[in-house]
Amino acid sequence: MRPPTLEWPERLYFRDQFRAGRYAALADAEGFHNICFALEALGLRLLGRKEALGAYKESIAALASDSIVLSVLASTKPGLFTSFEALFELVKSARNDAMHTGVYARHATESAIELCIGLEAALMKEQDMPRTTVKDFMVKSPVSVETWQPIALARQLMLTHSFSFLPVEIGGTWKLISESAMARYLRSGPPWKALLAEDIESAQGRGLELIEAPMAQLDGNVDQLLGEQDFGNSVRLWLVTDENDRLCGVLSPFELM
């Protein structure tokens, strides 16, 4: 059985749902449910009617066959990769079990993340032509801070989301707060609470180092960006702006793997 043909915007939509679920699960095992919601939404689209998660298995399996990890490598290297069948069954069982805690919860979450990675690859499989534009791969709705907001908020966002860089616009130019710059600033001297309470603009004048952000356009070519970037000596992140120079996404090599 082959599922209905998914148009490219649909593929991007479901890819983003799995990506968001995966990030949520990495931050908190309770985020496992976000992956289940993404699976159910994809299953509903493929099957064409509302059912329980298990009823979507055949339709999603047909899509999963486009993922080399979930199909070929799961068969040829079973010690390294798990099959779609096994991952889906574990996630379905955990979805129906209200008491998934501790080691069981971690195992279920790890399996759900592995399933996500495989399905994201299936959704992004090149169909008629390679996709190379920034807008196809960037993370939408990026998190940023304002210059009037306190360092404490920037620190909290970086720790909560495991961000290496946090965007902030200063004087019409996008800058990045790096994790190393944040650490240096917060250890620059007491009192700690005064440093945390300082607004970002004032902190810049008192030693917080900001990096000029590499920029990319929505219709930019990702292969060209990768070729131009010297990753040994530069920031491994691009900020993406629209035609009005508004921040609309971020892109890193992580999204291009």
C-alpha positions in Angstrom: 0.0 0.0 0.0 1.3 3.4 -0.9 0.0 6.5 1.0 -1.4 9.5 -0.8 1.1 11.7 -2.4 2.2 14.4 0.0 2.9 17.8 -1.6 6.2 19.4 -0.6 4.5 22.0 1.8 2.8 19.1 3.5 6.1 17.2 3.8 7.7 20.3 5.4 4.8 20.7 7.8 4.9 17.2 9.1 8.8 17.3 9.2 8.5 20.4 11.4 6.0 18.6 13.6 8.3 15.7 14.2 11.3 18.0 14.7 9.4 20.0 17.3 8.3 16.8 19.0 11.8 15.5 19.0 13.2 18.7 20.5 10.5 18.7 23.2 11.2 15.1 24.1 15.0 15.8 24.4 14.2 18.7 26.8 11.7 16.7 28.8 10.6 13.1 28.6 7.0 14.3 28.9 7.5 15.7 25.4 7.1 12.1 24.2 3.4 12.9 23.8 4.2 15.6 21.2 5.8 13.0 19.0 2.6 10.9 19.4 0.5 13.8 18.3 2.7 14.3 15.3 2.3 10.6 14.4 -1.4 10.7 14.7 -1.7 13.9 12.6 0.4 12.2 9.9 -1.6 9.0 10.1 -4.9 10.9 9.8 -3.6 12.7 6.6 -2.4 9.4 5.1 -5.3 7.2 6.0 -7.9 9.9 5.4 -10.0 9.2 8.5 -9.7 9.6 12.3 -8.6 6.4 14.0 -6.5 5.2 17.0 -2.7 5.4 16.5 -2.4 1.6 15.7 -4.7 1.9 12.7 -2.3 4.3 11.0 0.6 1.9 11.1 0.3 0.5 7.6 0.0 3.9 6.0 2.9 5.3 7.9 5.0 2.2 7.2 4.6 2.8 3.5 6.0 6.3 3.9 8.8 4.9 6.3 10.0 2.7 3.4 11.4 5.8 1.9 13.8 6.1 4.9 17.0 4.1 4.4 17.5 4.0 8.2 14.0 2.5 8.9 14.1 0.1 5.9 17.5 -0.9 4.5 19.8 -0.3 7.4 17.4 -1.7 9.9 17.5 -5.0 8.0 21.2 -5.1 7.1 22.6 -3.7 10.4 20.0 -4.6 13.1 22.6 -4.2 15.8 22.8 -0.5 15.1 19.3 0.5 13.7 15.8 -0.5 14.8 13.1 -1.3 12.3 10.0 0.8 11.8 7.8 -2.1 13.0 9.6 -2.3 16.4 9.8 1.4 17.0 6.2 2.0 16.1 5.0 -0.8 18.3 7.0 0.5 21.3 5.8 4.0 20.8 2.2 2.8 20.5 2.4 0.7 23.6 3.9 3.6 25.6 1.2 5.9 24.2 -1.4 3.7 25.7 0.4 3.2 29.0 -0.3 6.0 31.4 2.4 4.7 33.8 5.6 5.3 31.7 8.2 6.6 34.1 11.8 6.1 34.9 13.9 3.8 32.7 10.8 2.8 30.7 10.0 6.4 29.9 13.5 7.1 28.8 13.5 4.0 26.6 10.2 4.9 25.1 11.3 8.5 24.5 14.6 7.3 22.8 12.6 5.0 20.5 10.2 7.8 19.7 13.1 10.1 18.8 14.7 7.4 16.6 11.4 6.9 14.8 11.1 10.7 14.3 14.6 10.9 12.8 13.7 8.1 10.4 10.3 9.6 9.4 11.9 13.1 8.9 14.3 11.5 6.5 11.4 9.8 4.6 9.5 13.1 4.4 12.5 15.0 3.1 13.5 12.4 0.5 14.1 14.1 -2.8 11.2 13.4 -5.1 11.3 15.2 -8.4 14.2 17.5 -7.7 16.7 18.3 -4.9 15.5 20.9 -2.5 18.3 23.4 -1.7 16.6 26.6 -0.4 17.0 27.9 3.1 13.3 28.0 3.8 13.0 24.3 3.3 15.4 23.5 6.1 15.4 26.4 8.6 13.8 26.2 12.0 10.8 28.5 12.0 9.6 30.8 14.8 13.1 31.3 16.3 13.5 32.4 19.9 15.2 35.8 20.4 15.5 38.4 23.1 15.0 42.2 23.2 17.7 44.6 24.4 15.6 45.8 27.3 15.1 42.3 28.7 17.4 41.1 31.6 20.3 38.8 31.3 18.5 36.4 33.6 15.9 35.8 30.8 18.6 35.2 28.1 20.4 32.8 30.5 17.1 30.9 31.2 16.3 30.6 27.5 19.7 29.3 26.7 19.7 26.7 29.5 16.1 25.6 28.8 16.6 25.0 25.1 20.3 24.1 25.2 21.0 27.0 22.8 24.6 27.8 22.0 23.6 31.2 20.5 20.7 33.5 21.2 19.7 36.3 18.7 19.2 39.9 19.7 18.7 42.9 17.4 20.7 46.0 18.4 20.6 49.2 16.4 19.0 47.5 13.4 21.7 44.8 13.3 21.3 41.2 14.4 23.8 40.0 16.9 24.3 36.7 18.8 24.9 36.1 22.5 27.1 33.0 22.7 27.1 30.5 25.6 30.8 31.3 26.2 30.2 35.0 26.2 27.3 34.5 28.7 29.5 32.3 30.9 32.3 34.9 30.9 30.0 37.8 31.7 28.3 36.0 34.6 31.7 35.2 36.1 33.1 38.6 35.5 32.6 39.6 39.2 30.0 39.9 41.9 27.3 40.6 42.8 25.7 37.7 40.8 22.1 39.1 41.2 23.2 42.5 39.8 24.6 40.8 36.7 21.4 38.8 36.1 19.2 41.9 36.6 21.2 43.9 34.0 19.4 44.5 30.7 21.1 43.1 27.7 22.0 46.5 26.1 23.6 47.7 29.3 25.4 44.4 29.8 27.0 44.9 26.4 28.5 48.1 27.6 29.8 46.3 30.7 31.6 43.4 29.1 29.0 41.1 27.4 30.5 40.2 24.1 28.1 40.0 21.1 28.9 38.4 17.8 27.7 39.7 14.5 25.3 37.1 13.1 25.8 35.4 9.8 22.7 36.1 7.7 20.7 34.2 5.1 17.7 34.9 2.9 14.7 32.6 2.6 15.5 31.7 -1.0 19.2 31.3 -0.3 21.0 28.2 -1.4 22.0 25.9 1.5 24.8 24.3 -0.5 26.3 27.7 -1.3 26.1 28.7 2.4 27.9 25.5 3.4 30.6 26.1 0.8 31.1 29.7 1.9 31.3 29.1 5.6 34.6 28.5 7.3 33.3 26.4 10.2 36.7 26.3 11.9 36.7 30.0 12.6 33.1 31.2 12.5 29.6 30.9 14.1 27.8 27.7 13.1 24.5 29.4 12.7 22.7 31.6 10.2 19.8 33.9 11.0 17.2 34.0 8.3 15.3 37.2 7.5 12.3 37.9 5.2 11.9 40.6 2.6 11.2 43.1 5.4 14.3 42.1 7.3 12.3 40.5 10.1 13.8 37.4 11.7 11.8 34.4 10.6 14.1 31.4 11.1 17.5 30.0 12.0 19.6 27.5 10.2 22.6 25.4 11.3 24.4 22.4 9.8 22.4 20.3 12.3 19.2 20.9 10.2 21.0 19.9 7.0 22.2 16.5 8.1 
